[in-house]
Amino acid sequence: MAAHTIKAEFVGHSGATLAARLDMPAGATRAWALFAHCFTCSKDTLAARRISGELARAGIAVMRFDFTGLGSSDGDFASTNFSSNIEDLRAAAEWLAEHHDAPEILVGHSLGGAAVLAIAGELASVRAVVTIGAPAEASHVIHNFGGHVDEIKAEGEAEVSLGGRPFTIQRQFVEDLNSTTLSGQIEGMKKPLLVLHAPRDEVVGIDNASAIFTAAKHPKSFVSLDDADHLLSSEADANYVAGIIASWASRYLPADLARKEDEPVEDVVVAETGQGRFQVAVQAGPHRFLADEPADVGGSDTGPSPYDLISAALGACTAMTLRMYARHKKIELGLVTVMVRHNKVHAKDCLDCTDDERSGGGKIDRFERVISIDGGAPEDLADKIAEIAGKCPVHRTLEHTAKVITSVE
């Protein structure tokens, strides 16, 4: 079964019903994450959907929701403020703990990042915190109101265009932003922190990332998003962010969460993700990764292709076989590197093939393998290394006919 999304609802800070999505892994859930979206955005932005989907395919379930008055959630946006967003986050965490598991990971994008920084220290279940393009202070968003700030202060409210949509901003919203200071919460959070920020972010400058990182205590990490924009509108950027989060957060998840729902998977399970034309999620025991096709054949290039995986299997098996041989014979052998190149060639043109293979006609698969040894291969062992490489199990499987039994359920 592929990773999938289900709808959910819960009651927010004001009693309004808030809309949520739960992005569920195909297999066991390693941990739950809570995702807070950017200012005036929604749970269904490209960044929120892609990051949550990729985390789900990495085994991390994600709850993303619309703050009060935004997206599909009920309530009046004009009556909300930064403090109410924090309370909505708290309500989401409590609902998640009651109906599934308390969140171990908080992920916040832009102002949502500021919100998770403000509340992370109060949630005992949280083991890791991630910000993406977050401001160091909530008041940073006031610059989005442009020349309306004086009108808001004088008249009590004003209609402001944000992202091409009109929003009513009240005086209490601005006052709440100005009264909030995050440096103390960041310093006292005492949670591992990952700061993700694009150096060329034109909405929230990179200096904000520096301020957050400086205020936080160790352990803390920073990853530059290079040419990404603030909203992570590029699919490649969103996928990259998700991969970094999944890999980084795993370090802070307890070992017993790795397979807490299922027994270890003995078989390899491959399931379509529904993202792109060819992307699939691969689960091999506790290991999870994506496979895909290159962009030039219609794929999204989010993972190795099927033939890349076969080449990788041959290379990995070769290196392991040589290491086993070196240890058994007590040979001092430098680190092994195996380069594998796959091509389909006409049988008649294959100089390395036997007469029987060339006589078959058509095209055959040709794997070219180059073995490199750190410090160079001992001259008296070069031929033996090639011989042992030919005995690796994957090599033998590729050279001999295998039987594939297929059933359809």
C-alpha positions in Angstrom: 0.0 0.0 0.0 1.3 3.4 -0.9 1.7 6.4 1.4 -1.8 8.0 1.6 -3.6 11.1 3.0 -6.7 11.1 5.2 -8.8 14.1 6.3 -9.2 15.0 10.0 -10.8 17.8 12.0 -10.2 19.1 15.5 -11.2 22.1 17.7 -8.9 25.1 17.6 -8.2 27.7 20.3 -11.4 29.6 19.7 -13.7 26.6 19.5 -13.7 26.7 15.7 -13.4 23.5 13.7 -10.0 23.3 12.1 -9.3 21.2 9.0 -6.3 18.9 8.9 -4.6 16.3 6.7 -2.8 13.3 8.0 -0.1 12.0 5.6 0.4 8.3 6.5 3.3 6.0 5.7 2.7 2.9 3.7 4.1 0.7 6.4 5.1 1.2 10.1 5.1 4.8 11.5 8.5 5.7 12.9 7.2 8.9 14.4 4.6 11.7 14.1 5.4 15.2 12.9 3.3 18.3 13.2 3.6 20.8 10.3 2.8 24.5 10.7 2.3 26.4 7.4 3.5 29.9 6.4 1.7 33.2 7.1 -1.8 33.4 5.4 -0.9 30.1 3.6 -2.7 26.8 4.1 -2.0 23.1 4.8 -2.3 22.5 1.0 0.5 24.7 -0.3 2.9 22.9 -2.6 5.6 23.0 0.1 3.4 21.6 2.8 2.0 18.8 0.6 5.4 17.8 -0.9 7.3 17.9 2.3 4.6 16.0 4.3 4.3 13.4 1.5 8.0 12.8 1.3 8.3 12.5 5.1 5.4 9.9 5.0 7.3 7.9 2.4 10.3 8.0 4.8 8.0 6.4 7.5 7.2 9.7 9.4 3.5 10.4 9.6 2.6 14.1 9.4 -0.3 16.2 10.6 -0.7 19.5 8.7 -3.7 21.8 9.4 -5.1 25.2 8.5 -4.9 27.8 11.3 -8.1 29.5 12.3 -9.8 31.4 9.5 -7.5 30.0 6.8 -7.9 27.4 4.1 -10.7 25.0 5.0 -10.8 25.9 8.7 -13.6 27.7 10.3 -13.3 30.9 12.4 -12.5 34.5 11.7 -8.9 35.2 10.6 -9.2 38.9 11.6 -9.6 37.9 15.2 -6.5 35.8 15.2 -2.9 36.7 16.0 0.5 35.0 16.5 -0.5 33.9 20.1 -3.7 32.2 18.8 -1.6 30.4 16.2 0.5 29.0 19.0 -2.7 27.9 20.8 -3.9 26.2 17.6 -0.6 24.3 17.4 -1.1 23.2 21.0 -4.6 22.0 20.3 -3.3 20.1 17.2 -0.6 18.4 19.4 -3.2 17.4 22.0 -5.5 16.0 19.4 -2.7 14.1 17.8 -1.7 12.6 21.2 -5.2 11.6 21.9 -6.0 10.0 18.6 -2.6 8.7 17.4 0.7 9.6 19.1 2.1 12.8 20.5 4.3 14.6 18.0 8.0 13.9 18.2 8.9 16.4 15.4 7.8 19.9 14.9 8.2 21.5 11.4 7.4 25.1 10.8 7.6 27.1 7.5 8.0 30.8 7.6 5.8 32.3 10.4 4.9 28.7 11.2 8.5 28.2 12.0 8.4 31.0 14.5 5.3 29.4 16.0 7.0 26.0 16.5 10.0 27.8 18.1 7.7 29.5 20.5 5.9 26.3 21.7 8.5 23.6 21.3 9.9 23.9 24.8 6.5 23.4 26.3 5.7 20.1 24.5 7.4 17.2 26.3 6.9 14.8 23.5 8.9 16.8 21.0 12.4 15.5 20.3 13.4 17.6 17.3 12.4 21.0 15.8 12.8 22.1 12.2 12.3 25.6 10.8 12.2 26.5 7.1 12.7 30.1 6.1 11.5 31.2 9.5 11.8 34.8 10.9 13.8 35.2 14.1 11.0 37.4 15.5 7.3 37.1 14.8 7.1 40.9 14.2 9.1 40.4 10.9 5.8 39.8 9.1 4.6 43.4 9.8 6.6 44.6 6.8 4.1 42.7 4.6 1.5 45.2 5.6 3.3 48.0 3.8 1.8 51.4 4.1 -1.2 50.1 6.0 0.5 49.9 9.4 -0.4 53.5 10.3 -4.0 52.9 9.1 -4.2 49.8 11.2 -3.0 51.7 14.3 -5.3 54.7 13.7 -8.4 52.9 12.5 -8.1 49.7 14.4 -8.0 47.6 11.2 -7.3 47.7 7.5 -7.7 45.5 4.5 -4.3 44.3 3.3 -3.4 42.4 0.1 -1.2 39.4 1.0 -0.2 37.0 -1.8 -2.9 38.6 -4.0 -5.7 38.0 -1.6 -7.4 40.5 0.8 -7.1 40.0 4.5 -8.4 42.2 7.3 -5.6 42.9 9.8 -6.6 44.3 13.2 -4.6 46.5 15.6 -4.4 43.6 18.1 -2.6 41.4 15.5 0.2 44.0 15.1 0.4 44.6 18.9 0.6 40.9 19.6 3.4 40.5 17.0 5.4 43.4 18.5 5.0 42.1 22.1 6.4 38.6 21.2 10.1 37.9 21.7 11.4 34.6 20.5 15.0 34.7 21.6 14.2 33.5 25.1 12.1 30.6 23.9 14.8 29.6 21.4 17.5 29.7 24.0 15.4 27.8 26.6 13.9 25.3 24.1 16.5 22.5 24.9 15.5 20.6 21.8 17.7 19.6 18.8 17.1 22.2 16.1 17.5 22.1 12.3 17.5 25.5 10.5 16.8 25.4 6.8 17.0 28.7 4.9 17.7 29.9 1.4 20.5 32.5 1.2 18.6 34.4 -1.5 15.2 34.3 0.3 13.7 37.7 -0.5 10.8 37.4 1.9 12.6 36.4 5.1 16.3 37.3 4.9 19.1 34.9 5.7 20.1 37.1 8.7 17.0 35.6 10.4 18.5 32.1 10.2 21.7 33.4 11.7 19.8 34.9 14.6 17.9 31.7 15.3 21.0 29.6 15.0 22.9 31.9 17.3 20.2 31.9 20.0 19.7 28.2 20.0 21.7 25.8 22.2 23.4 22.7 20.9 22.6 20.3 19.3 21.8 22.5 16.3 22.3 22.3 12.6 22.0 24.6 9.6 21.4 23.6 6.0 21.6 26.1 3.2 18.8 25.8 0.5 20.9 27.5 -2.1 18.7 28.8 -4.9 15.3 27.8 -3.4 12.7 30.5 -3.1 10.8 31.3 0.1 7.7 29.1 -0.7 9.8 26.2 -2.0 7.8 26.2 -5.2 10.3 23.9 -6.9 9.4 20.2 -6.4 13.1 19.4 -6.3 13.7 21.9 -3.4 10.7 20.5 -1.4 11.9 16.9 -1.9 15.4 17.9 -0.8 14.1 19.6 2.3 12.0 16.5 3.2 14.9 14.2 2.7 17.1 16.3 4.9 14.5 16.5 7.6 13.9 12.7 7.6 17.6 11.9 7.8 18.4 14.5 10.4 15.4 13.7 12.7 16.1 10.0 12.7 19.1 10.7 14.9 16.8 11.9 17.6 14.1 9.2 17.5 14.4 6.4 20.0 15.4 3.1 18.5 12.2 1.4 19.6 10.2 3.7 17.4 11.8 2.4 14.2 9.4 -0.6 14.0 7.0 -0.2 16.8 3.9 -1.2 14.8 5.0 -4.1 12.6 7.3 -7.1 12.7 10.5 -6.6 10.6 9.7 -6.8 6.9 11.6 -9.7 5.4 10.6 -9.1 1.7 11.3 -6.0 -0.3 8.1 -4.0 -0.8 7.8 -1.5 -3.6 4.7 0.8 -3.8 3.7 3.6 -6.1 3.6 7.0 -4.2 1.2 8.7 -6.6 3.8 11.5 -7.0 5.0 12.0 -10.5 4.7 9.4 -13.3 7.0 6.7 -12.0 8.1 7.4 -8.4 7.9 4.4 -6.0 8.7 3.9 -2.3 11.0 1.0 -1.6 11.0 -0.7 1.8 13.7 -3.3 2.5 13.3 -4.3 6.2 13.8 -1.1 8.2 15.3 0.8 5.2 13.2 3.1 3.1 14.1 5.1 0.0 12.6 6.3 -3.3 13.2 5.0 -6.8 12.3 6.8 -10.0 13.1 7.4 -13.6 15.3 10.3 -15.0 13.6 13.4 -16.2 14.5 12.7 -19.8 12.1 9.7 -19.9 9.3 11.4 -18.0 10.3 10.7 -14.4 11.0 13.2 -11.6 14.6 11.9 -10.9 13.9 11.7 -7.1 15.7 8.4 -6.7 17.8 5.8 -8.5 16.3 4.1 -11.6 15.6 0.3 -11.6 18.8 -0.3 -13.6 20.7 2.0 -11.2 19.6 -0.3 -8.4 20.8 -3.4 -10.2 24.1 -1.7 -10.9 24.3 -0.7 -7.2 23.6 -4.2 -6.1 26.4 -5.5 -8.3 28.8 -2.9 -7.0 27.9 -3.4 -3.3 28.1 -7.2 -3.6 31.5 -6.9 -5.3 32.9 -4.6 -2.6 31.6 -6.9 0.2 32.8 -10.1 -1.4 36.3 -8.6 -1.8 36.3 -7.4 1.8 35.3 -10.9 3.0 38.1 -12.5 0.9 40.7 -10.0 2.2 39.7 -10.6 5.8 39.7 -14.4 5.4 43.1 -14.4 3.8 44.4 -11.7 6.1 45.3 -9.5 3.2 45.9 -5.8 3.8 43.6 -4.3 1.2 42.7 -0.6 0.9 39.2 0.6 0.7 37.4 -0.8 -2.3 35.4 1.4 -4.8 33.4 -0.2 -7.6 32.1 1.8 -10.6 29.4 0.0 -12.6 28.1 1.2 -15.9 25.1 -0.4 -17.6 24.3 -0.4 -21.3 22.2 -2.4 -23.7 24.3 -3.4 -26.7 23.7 -5.5 -29.8 24.9 -9.0 -29.1 26.9 -9.2 -32.3 28.9 -6.2 -31.2 29.7 -7.5 -27.7 33.4 -8.3 -27.8 33.3 -9.7 -24.2 30.4 -12.1 -25.0 30.7 -15.8 -25.8 29.9 -17.1 -29.3 26.6 -18.5 -28.0 25.6 -15.1 -26.5 26.5 -13.3 -29.8 24.7 -15.7 -31.9 21.4 -15.0 -30.0 20.9 -11.8 -31.9 19.1 -8.7 -30.5 20.4 -6.6 -27.6 21.8 -7.8 -24.3 22.6 -6.2 -21.0 26.2 -5.3 -20.5 27.6 -4.3 -17.1 31.0 -2.7 -17.1 32.7 -3.0 -13.6 35.8 -1.1 -12.6 37.3 -1.9 -9.2 39.6 0.6 -7.5 41.6 0.0 -4.4 42.9 2.9 -2.2 46.6 2.9 -2.5 46.4 0.8 -5.7 45.8 -2.9 -6.2 48.8 -5.1 -5.4 50.2 -6.2 -8.8 50.3 -9.8 -7.7 46.7 -9.7 -6.6 45.0 -7.9 -9.5 44.0 -11.1 -11.4 42.8 -12.7 -8.1 40.7 -9.6 -7.2 39.0 -9.9 -10.6 38.5 -13.6 -10.1 37.0 -13.1 -6.6 34.8 -10.3 -7.9 33.3 -12.7 -10.4 32.2 -14.9 -7.6 30.0 -12.4 -5.8 26.4 -13.7 -5.6 24.8 -10.9 -7.5 27.4 -11.3 -10.3 26.5 -15.0 -10.5 22.8 -14.2 -10.5 23.2 -11.7 -13.4 25.2 -14.2 -15.4 22.9 -17.1 -14.9 19.2 -17.4 -15.8 16.9 -16.6 -12.8 13.3 -17.7 -12.5 10.7 -15.1 -11.5 7.3 -16.4 -10.2 4.5 -13.9 -10.5 1.1 -13.9 -8.9 -1.6 -11.2 -8.9 -3.8 -10.6 -5.8 
